[in-house]
Amino acid sequence: MISTGPEPPHPTPVPAVGVVCFRGREVLLIRRGRPPLQGSWSLPGGRIEWGERAAQAALRELREETGVEAELLGLIDVVDGLFDGPADGARHYVLIDYAARWIELEPAPGDDASEAAFFPMEVLARLALWSETVRVIEQAWTLHGTEERR
């Protein structure tokens, strides 16, 4: 094999969390105020801080981005978020997604969210969500939606 020199450096993947927070048949979303996917609707979440457990990070990020209090129902999935656009730069997030049940407080945008709101499950298709976000929400509903139907 002929070497053409060193490979360009790649950033280290960043561990992060996301939360699918249900209130009845509604799911909580934020409009991203920063890259990646700035301006798009997404799940609340963000980076795990040093020494923080993933589940703790999920609840902290949910509070910081939406002001909402919730209880975690369980792990949904782990998703690789690979973003390489001119506005975003090269980013690789390892997203640990949890399902949660809303407890109290109305959503209000905070941290890097420009908007925060609950949406009925039936309108999600109109929001042009990232395909993995849609898949994770559907998986969360299949696994934990029965708890919200009570």
HELIX and SHEET records of a PDB file:
HELIX    1   1 ALA A   54  THR A   66  1                                  13    
HELIX    2   2 MET A  121  LEU A  127  5                                   7    
HELIX    3   3 SER A  131  GLU A  148  1                                  18    
SHEET    1   A 4 TRP A  41  SER A  42  0                                        
SHEET    2   A 4 GLU A  26  ARG A  32 -1                                        
SHEET    3   A 4 VAL A  14  ARG A  23 -1                                        
SHEET    4   A 4 GLY A  45  ARG A  47 -1                                        
SHEET    1   B 5 TRP A  41  SER A  42  0                                        
SHEET    2   B 5 GLU A  26  ARG A  32 -1                                        
SHEET    3   B 5 VAL A  14  ARG A  23 -1                                        
SHEET    4   B 5 GLY A  89  GLU A 104  1                                        
SHEET    5   B 5 GLU A  69  GLY A  85 -1                                        
SHEET    1   C 3 TRP A  41  SER A  42  0                                        
SHEET    2   C 3 GLU A  26  ARG A  32 -1                                        
SHEET    3   C 3 ALA A 113  PRO A 120 -1                                        
END                                                                             
